[in-house]
Amino acid sequence: MSRLSERPEKPVVGLPVPHESAVLHVTGAALYTDDLIHRTKDVLHAYPVQVMKAHGRITALRTGPALAVPGVVRVLTGADVPGVNDAGMKHDEPLFPDEVMFHGHAVAWVLAETLEAARLGAAAVEVDVDEQPSLITLQEAIAAGSLHGARPVMLTGDVDAGFADSAHVFTGELQFSDQEHFYLETHAALAYVDEAEQVFVQSSTQHPSETQEIVAHVLGLHSHEVTVQCLRMGGGFGGKEMQPHGFAAVAALGARLTGRPVRVRLNRTQDLTMSGKRHGFHAEWRIGFDADGRIQALDATLTADGGWSLDLSEPVVARALCHVDNTYWIPNARITGRIARTNKVSNTAFRGFGGPQGMLVIEDIMGRCAPLLGLDPMELRERNFYRQGQATPYGQPVLQPERISAVWRQVKENAGIADRRREIDAFNAAHPNTKRALAITGLKFGISFNLTAFNQGGALVLIYKDGSVLINHGGTEMGQGLHTKMLQVAATTLGIPLHKVRLAPTRTDKVPNTSATAASAGTDLNGAAVKNACEQLRERLQQVAATRLGSNAADVRIVEGVARGLGSDEELAWDDLVRTAYLQRVQLSAAGFYRTEGLHWDAKTFRGSPFKYFAHGAAAAEVEVDGFTGAYRIRRVDIVHDVGDSLSPMIDIGQVEGGFVQGAGWLTLEDLRWDVGDGPSRGRLLTQAASTYKIPSFSEMPAEFNVTLLKNAGEEGAVYGSKAVGEPPLMLAFSVREALRQAAAAVGPGGAGVKLASPATPEAVYWAIQAARRGGVSRIGSTPDGSAAEGHARNGHAADGRIRADAAASNGA
């Protein structure tokens, strides 16, 4: 076992400890960015001047009327920017634009003594716009050829030969929805300038170093003149990886120009209409199976709705392509990715970062093709699992294929699949208008940033003379429990009780050049960096203890706050050891660093090993559907998830539960709608409140919810043998969508499969049921060569005499 993954005697990691801020959260004492205005004097409030047109050129901007509003201090425009007027890393996101690119685009910001004065001032600003044609839907952008960014192609094997060797070939398409982050805390920033002209920004950001970089280049400063701190976030889910930078820059610019603290906080409507979402996708595919139902070839094109600027669309699409295979070996594949440019908010990172979109394509294919092949969907999936020696379509070996099968077998056993399926069959036979179904899906999710350079982490650990320990690291806390795990890692490495360790807020003047807390890599990177710093300190203290205990330093162990030499009865308490080290002038601080080894990636050829390892999981979901309305409920969910050797089991189980529910929301509930008409409100987001955009609540939770962490699953080469847990569980929710598909099909005659929109809202399920009642849109029929074809579809003979069955999906919007 490697030094990184090996656990010492009596570790604090592995214990089910509560979240480090749990008491603060439930008592309301936890501070968030916007809470700090009450502790700051003379704060100015910023309010955006939004233009309610989807696309147009600004011909005039008159700020005079705003300045006449009592309480208004200043109006920020592009003319005020001393540096670069851009809020993005691609330099395609003007902070103060001269062209409106989406409905609600902010073109100026009003600063005032009160929020109400700022609002009234923003309403008084006069903006003349030369309205231009706009592209709102993904279909409109595709038809117009409106694309931007890279167009990667992932190629493996011989695709044409794979199709030629296939006994069954199906084609289809799928469009599926984007998703709003809907974090509890909206975007917020508070900036001030100190007596040395240093700019200090409190920001609700997942990427303080990049926020620092954007603020510096907007202000025309160097990074060492800007400090960014993040206390904690009230949720992020990827939405605060890139999007906070512009809001922080507005606050910082206002503070520089007025000499007063400036606060930016979006209300919920502003947050929904100004910030990006998960990318919606459209996929066209063609897949070939052999006579036994094993995949022979896949040819697909995935188009992401990028919105008006690139943001993180390119790496999102890259990760989507890298996850099209999910748990299945595809020997011959050609997968093309592209990004549509639309007149909507710039879509951005969201938990899973393209991985869910890629996986949904193959899971939808498997669910739709299983009836066409005359196979149970569970059996079709099992037949195509990765096996030892096989590699992904981008060339990375799958080193733990046995875990794909292990979690699958265990969830089948835990859920009592065989008995319950017999019960479901009996229930369905007795209830013609209410149907139940049970589906299992698995996942294989790669852990690491797509861009190799981001796979590094830093930490600063300080030991004080009284034996107390303060740790700083580059990760941010958004409720996911990262700080809790870092405390456990530090206590374990130093060999001291957990209460001896405290954690400082994340800030750029303590740990520089950090990566975003994203890609599920926060624990891997920062945990290894914290461990590295603590190891340096422990080794110094072992040298000090050795002289006091009359032992060799290599034989000194520090366990539960006591240092002992092997074979000796003498001991030295931690506090005494630290005090002795101080008196001997031993350095009691250390900077830790970690870089993920073994990664290589060629973005041009789309080949390499971009991931340190894969996380695995499987979920069995049972649903009940009302055949008259399409309404449904999730009766039971069983999950087995691979988190390696868990650092903090209570935290990890919570992450699995939360990820699953958020995934179920994306796939079944959350239905973003825009005005696509030709009227004056074209491009307006229609679902801009909790009243019209439905997120999961207690009522959508499974009546029975069982989560098990895979045992004996330590990960060699990761911090204390753990695996990432943030993003992978979201994809377990595919099981709910597949169960809904099967329940809808059960309304119709046997052997029918159905197409199902995403999100699979009750309305979408209702239409799937109606199609099933008509005999199914994809009912199996016999063909001359014995292959499965779709009735009511456009069947035709290929040159080789095989039947090509068109399994085109309905529009998922």
HELIX and SHEET records of a PDB file:
HELIX    1   1 ALA A   22  THR A   27  1                                   6    
HELIX    2   2 THR A   33  ARG A   39  5                                   7    
HELIX    3   3 GLY A   64  LEU A   67  1                                   4    
HELIX    4   4 GLY A   78  ASP A   80  5                                   3    
HELIX    5   5 LEU A  115  ALA A  124  1                                  10    
HELIX    6   6 LEU A  138  ALA A  144  1                                   7    
HELIX    7   7 VAL A  159  ALA A  164  1                                   6    
HELIX    8   8 PRO A  208  LEU A  219  1                                  12    
HELIX    9   9 SER A  223  GLU A  225  5                                   3    
HELIX   10  10 PRO A  244  THR A  258  1                                  15    
HELIX   11  11 ARG A  268  MET A  274  1                                   7    
HELIX   12  12 SER A  313  CYS A  322  1                                  10    
HELIX   13  13 GLY A  355  LEU A  372  1                                  18    
HELIX   14  14 PRO A  377  ARG A  383  1                                   7    
HELIX   15  15 PRO A  401  ALA A  415  1                                  15    
HELIX   16  16 ILE A  417  ALA A  430  1                                  14    
HELIX   17  17 THR A  452  PHE A  454  5                                   3    
HELIX   18  18 LEU A  482  LEU A  494  1                                  13    
HELIX   19  19 LEU A  498  LYS A  500  5                                   3    
HELIX   20  20 GLY A  522  LEU A  549  1                                  28    
HELIX   21  21 ALA A  553  ASP A  555  5                                   3    
HELIX   22  22 TRP A  574  LEU A  583  1                                  10    
HELIX   23  23 PRO A  649  THR A  668  1                                  20    
HELIX   24  24 PHE A  698  GLU A  700  5                                   3    
HELIX   25  25 VAL A  719  GLY A  721  5                                   3    
HELIX   26  26 PRO A  728  ALA A  733  5                                   6    
HELIX   27  27 PHE A  734  ALA A  746  1                                  13    
HELIX   28  28 PRO A  762  ARG A  773  1                                  12    
SHEET    1   A 8 VAL A  72  LEU A  76  0                                        
SHEET    2   A 8 HIS A 105  ALA A 112 -1                                        
SHEET    3   A 8 LEU A  44  VAL A  51 -1                                        
SHEET    4   A 8 VAL A 262  ARG A 265  1                                        
SHEET    5   A 8 ALA A 188  VAL A 193 -1                                        
SHEET    6   A 8 VAL A 199  SER A 203 -1                                        
SHEET    7   A 8 VAL A 226  CYS A 230  1                                        
SHEET    8   A 8 THR A 506  ARG A 507 -1                                        
SHEET    1   B 3 GLU A  99  VAL A 100  0                                        
SHEET    2   B 3 GLY A  56  ARG A  62 -1                                        
SHEET    3   B 3 GLU A 126  GLU A 131 -1                                        
SHEET    1   C 7 VAL A 153  THR A 156  0                                        
SHEET    2   C 7 ALA A 333  ARG A 341 -1                                        
SHEET    3   C 7 ILE A 295  GLY A 307  1                                        
SHEET    4   C 7 PHE A 281  PHE A 289 -1                                        
SHEET    5   C 7 HIS A 168  PHE A 176 -1                                        
SHEET    6   C 7 ILE A 803  ASP A 806  1                                        
SHEET    7   C 7 GLY A 796  HIS A 797 -1                                        
SHEET    1   D 4 THR A 434  ILE A 447  0                                        
SHEET    2   D 4 TYR A 613  ASP A 626 -1                                        
SHEET    3   D 4 TYR A 632  HIS A 641 -1                                        
SHEET    4   D 4 GLU A 704  LEU A 709  1                                        
SHEET    1   E 4 VAL A 501  LEU A 503  0                                        
SHEET    2   E 4 VAL A 469  HIS A 473  1                                        
SHEET    3   E 4 GLN A 456  ILE A 463 -1                                        
SHEET    4   E 4 SER A 589  ARG A 595 -1                                        
SHEET    1   F 3 VAL A 556  VAL A 559  0                                        
SHEET    2   F 3 VAL A 562  GLY A 565 -1                                        
SHEET    3   F 3 GLU A 571  ALA A 573 -1                                        
SHEET    1   G 2 HIS A 600  ASP A 602  0                                        
SHEET    2   G 2 ARG A 607  SER A 609 -1                                        
SHEET    1   H 2 ILE A 780  GLY A 781  0                                        
SHEET    2   H 2 ALA A 789  GLU A 790 -1                                        
END                                                                             
